[in-house]
């Protein structure tokens, strides 16, 4: 058994790395991990697409995180019936996105582990092409294809982390290129990477955990983070207004955590500009008594402060 790095342990019912048992029993080439919470309308698109692959040596592990919408769970159960390479794990309590992903990683038997969010649809050669690229270059530790939105527009073609600023690239390119991070929408991980650096950092809870993981891989190993140009996945991202404050808080908080851990020299500047932008935004709307705008500013400032001083960097 491989012991996790002390720096990557986080509070919870298991360490962020869990434990990896090196066995070849029932090992498949690819384990596909699908964390789920409700989302039946997405599952009805995703599951048929992942079941209809040109590549056969894979398993699918769906982890339902106590979905209130039981029709989603019933749909999964009905779909995987008689599909021996698919299984459902129903959590006894809600773990949250990152812990749910880590639980899936711990259950995976594949040489390559693919994380798929439930709001995606994959091409029939999605697994085949990702495996081919990974096997052609053993120095790639994390890989993603290009991702498009439901209208066919580029949604992700690589991640850049320069001068403390996160940028999701959307340009076209040809071949395979190295990037700073791969989106957590549909990454392929080489199994050995988890053994070296651990799993996703659970202190991030949600948002930017994918960035932190890739930056950790680049810092602690010689593996590359890469994206290749083929557009094999569609992301049906839905901007739920009811979750805006949650996204703002954790997005801002976790951005500060990233800066503290990987780019401390840029932390003062980025934090200052964020707070100044918030003050300007607030001044624009406070006299209009726009409660929604004021709430956005308060949430942004709260997340920034939490990331700066309230949360321990793991």
C-alpha positions in Angstrom: 0.0 0.0 0.0 1.2 3.5 -0.8 1.0 6.0 2.0 -0.4 9.5 1.1 1.8 12.6 1.4 1.1 14.3 4.8 0.7 17.7 2.9 -2.3 16.4 1.1 -4.3 15.0 4.0 -7.5 16.9 4.7 -10.1 16.4 7.4 -12.8 13.9 6.5 -13.7 10.3 6.8 -10.6 9.4 4.7 -7.4 11.1 3.7 -7.6 13.0 0.4 -5.4 10.4 -1.2 -7.3 7.4 0.4 -5.1 4.3 -0.1 -4.1 2.7 -3.4 -3.8 -1.0 -3.4 -1.5 -2.2 -6.2 -3.3 -5.3 -7.5 -3.8 -6.6 -11.0 -6.9 -8.5 -10.1 -9.9 -7.6 -12.3 -7.9 -4.6 -13.6 -9.5 -2.8 -16.6 -7.9 -0.4 -18.9 -10.2 2.6 -18.0 -12.4 3.4 -15.1 -15.0 6.1 -15.8 -16.1 7.9 -12.6 -19.4 9.8 -12.7 -20.4 11.7 -9.6 -24.1 12.4 -9.6 -26.6 14.6 -7.7 -30.0 14.7 -9.3 -29.6 15.5 -13.0 -31.8 12.9 -14.6 -32.2 15.1 -17.7 -28.4 15.0 -18.2 -28.0 11.3 -17.3 -30.5 10.5 -20.1 -27.9 11.9 -22.5 -24.7 10.9 -20.9 -25.2 7.2 -20.0 -26.3 6.1 -23.5 -23.2 7.9 -24.9 -20.7 6.3 -22.5 -22.3 2.9 -23.0 -21.9 3.1 -26.8 -18.1 3.2 -27.1 -15.7 1.8 -29.7 -13.5 0.9 -26.8 -14.5 -2.1 -24.7 -12.0 -2.5 -21.8 -13.6 -0.2 -19.3 -15.9 0.1 -16.3 -18.3 2.8 -15.2 -18.8 3.7 -11.6 -21.7 6.1 -10.9 -21.7 7.6 -7.4 -25.0 9.1 -6.3 -24.6 11.7 -3.6 -28.0 11.3 -1.9 -30.0 12.8 -4.7 -33.4 14.2 -3.5 -34.8 13.4 -7.0 -35.2 9.7 -6.7 -36.2 9.4 -10.3 -32.5 10.0 -11.2 -31.5 7.0 -9.1 -34.2 4.9 -10.6 -33.1 5.8 -14.1 -29.6 4.8 -13.3 -30.6 1.5 -11.9 -32.8 0.8 -14.9 -30.1 1.8 -17.4 -27.2 -0.3 -15.8 -29.4 -3.4 -15.5 -27.8 -6.1 -17.6 -24.7 -3.9 -18.2 -22.0 -5.8 -16.3 -19.4 -3.1 -16.7 -21.5 -0.5 -14.9 -22.4 -0.1 -11.3 -24.1 2.3 -9.0 -22.8 3.4 -5.6 -25.3 5.1 -3.4 -23.8 7.2 -0.6 -25.3 6.9 2.9 -24.8 10.6 3.4 -24.0 13.6 1.2 -20.3 14.0 0.7 -20.1 17.0 -1.6 -18.6 17.0 -5.1 -14.9 16.6 -4.3 -15.2 13.9 -1.7 -17.6 12.0 -3.9 -15.0 12.1 -6.7 -12.3 10.9 -4.4 -14.5 8.0 -3.3 -14.9 7.0 -6.9 -11.1 7.2 -7.5 -10.6 4.9 -4.6 -13.0 2.3 -6.1 -11.5 2.5 -9.6 -9.5 -0.5 -10.9 -8.4 1.1 -14.2 -4.9 1.9 -15.4 -6.5 5.2 -16.5 -9.2 6.9 -14.6 -11.6 9.3 -16.3 -13.8 11.7 -14.4 -17.0 12.7 -16.1 -19.4 15.2 -14.8 -23.0 14.2 -15.3 -23.8 17.2 -17.6 -21.8 15.9 -20.5 -22.2 13.8 -23.6 -19.3 11.9 -25.2 -18.5 10.9 -28.8 -18.4 7.1 -29.5 -14.6 7.2 -29.8 -14.1 9.3 -26.6 -12.4 6.5 -24.6 -10.5 5.1 -27.5 -8.9 8.4 -28.5 -8.0 9.5 -25.0 -6.3 6.1 -24.3 -4.4 6.3 -27.6 -3.0 9.7 -26.8 -2.1 8.7 -23.2 -0.4 5.5 -24.4 1.5 7.3 -27.2 3.2 9.5 -24.5 4.0 8.1 -21.1 5.0 11.5 -19.8 1.4 12.7 -19.9 -0.1 12.5 -16.4 -3.4 14.3 -17.0 -5.2 14.7 -20.3 -8.3 16.3 -21.7 -9.8 16.5 -25.2 -11.3 19.8 -26.3 -14.7 20.5 -24.9 -17.6 22.3 -26.7 -20.9 23.6 -25.4 -24.3 22.5 -26.6 -24.1 25.0 -29.5 -20.8 23.5 -30.7 -18.7 26.5 -29.6 -15.4 25.9 -27.9 -15.8 25.8 -24.1 -12.4 24.5 -23.0 -9.1 24.0 -24.9 -6.7 24.3 -22.0 -6.1 26.1 -18.8 -3.6 28.9 -18.1 -2.4 30.1 -14.7 -0.2 33.1 -15.2 0.5 36.0 -12.9 -2.1 34.6 -10.5 -4.9 34.8 -13.1 -6.9 31.7 -14.2 -7.9 31.6 -17.8 -9.9 28.9 -19.6 -8.7 28.9 -23.1 -11.1 28.5 -26.0 -8.9 28.8 -29.1 -8.5 26.2 -31.8 -5.2 24.4 -32.3 -3.8 21.2 -33.8 -2.2 18.2 -32.1 -1.4 17.9 -28.3 -0.3 20.8 -26.2 0.9 21.3 -22.6 -1.2 23.5 -20.4 -1.3 24.5 -16.7 -4.4 22.6 -15.9 -7.2 20.5 -17.4 -10.8 21.1 -16.6 -12.4 18.7 -14.2 -15.2 18.1 -16.7 -13.7 15.1 -18.5 -10.0 14.6 -17.5 -8.1 11.3 -17.9 -5.7 10.6 -15.1 -2.8 8.1 -15.2 -3.2 5.9 -12.2 0.4 6.4 -11.1 -0.3 10.1 -10.7 -2.6 9.5 -7.8 0.0 7.3 -6.1 2.5 10.2 -6.3 0.4 13.2 -5.4 -2.9 12.0 -3.8 -6.4 12.7 -4.9 -8.4 16.0 -5.2 -7.9 18.3 -2.3 -11.1 18.1 -0.2 -10.5 21.4 1.5 -11.5 23.0 -1.8 -15.0 21.4 -1.5 -16.0 22.6 -5.0 -14.5 24.8 -7.8 -10.8 25.0 -8.7 -10.1 21.6 -7.2 -9.2 20.5 -10.7 -6.7 23.4 -11.0 -5.1 22.7 -7.7 -4.6 19.0 -8.6 -2.9 19.8 -11.8 -0.7 22.4 -10.3 0.3 19.9 -7.6 1.1 17.3 -10.3 3.4 19.8 -12.1 5.1 20.8 -8.8 5.7 17.3 -7.4 6.2 15.2 -10.5 7.6 15.3 -14.1 4.2 14.4 -15.6 2.7 16.8 -18.2 -0.8 18.2 -18.2 -2.1 18.1 -21.8 -5.0 18.8 -24.0 -5.5 17.4 -27.5 -7.5 19.1 -30.3 -10.2 16.6 -31.0 -13.7 17.8 -29.9 -15.1 14.6 -28.3 -17.3 15.9 -25.5 -20.2 18.3 -25.2 -20.8 20.1 -21.9 -24.4 21.1 -21.2 -23.5 23.7 -18.6 -26.5 25.3 -17.0 -26.1 28.6 -15.2 -28.4 28.2 -12.2 -29.1 31.6 -10.7 -30.0 30.0 -7.4 -26.4 28.7 -7.1 -24.7 32.0 -8.1 -23.6 32.9 -4.6 -22.2 29.5 -3.9 -20.2 29.6 -7.1 -18.9 33.1 -6.3 -18.0 32.3 -2.7 -16.1 29.0 -3.4 -14.7 30.3 -6.7 -13.2 33.4 -5.0 -12.2 31.6 -1.8 -10.4 28.8 -3.7 -8.7 31.3 -6.1 -7.1 32.9 -3.0 -6.1 29.4 -1.8 -4.4 28.7 -5.1 -2.5 31.9 -4.9 -1.4 31.3 -1.3 0.0 27.8 -2.3 1.3 28.3 -5.8 1.7 32.0 -6.6 2.1 33.9 -3.3 4.0 36.8 -5.0 0.8 37.7 -6.9 -1.6 37.3 -4.0 -1.5 41.0 -2.7 -2.2 42.4 -6.2 -5.0 40.0 -7.2 -6.7 40.3 -3.8 -6.4 44.1 -3.9 -7.9 44.3 -7.4 -10.7 42.0 -6.5 -11.7 44.1 -3.4 -11.4 47.3 -5.4 -13.6 46.0 -8.2 -16.1 44.9 -5.5 -16.2 48.4 -4.0 -16.7 50.0 -7.4 -19.4 47.5 -8.3 -21.1 48.2 -4.9 -20.9 52.0 -5.4 -22.7 51.6 -8.7 -25.7 49.7 -7.4 -26.0 50.6 -3.7 -28.0 53.8 -4.3 -30.2 51.9 -6.7 -31.0 49.5 -3.9 -30.3 46.6 -6.1 -30.3 43.8 -3.4 -29.0 41.2 -5.8 -26.0 43.2 -6.8 -25.2 44.0 -3.2 -25.5 40.3 -2.3 -23.0 39.5 -5.1 -20.5 42.0 -3.7 -20.8 40.7 -0.2 -20.4 37.1 -1.3 -17.3 38.0 -3.3 -15.7 39.9 -0.4 -16.6 37.1 2.0 -15.0 34.5 -0.3 -11.9 36.6 -0.7 -11.4 37.1 3.0 -12.1 33.4 3.7 -9.4 32.4 1.2 -7.0 34.9 2.6 -7.2 34.3 6.3 -9.9 31.8 7.4 -9.0 28.6 5.6 -5.9 26.7 6.2 -4.0 25.9 3.0 -3.6 22.2 2.5 
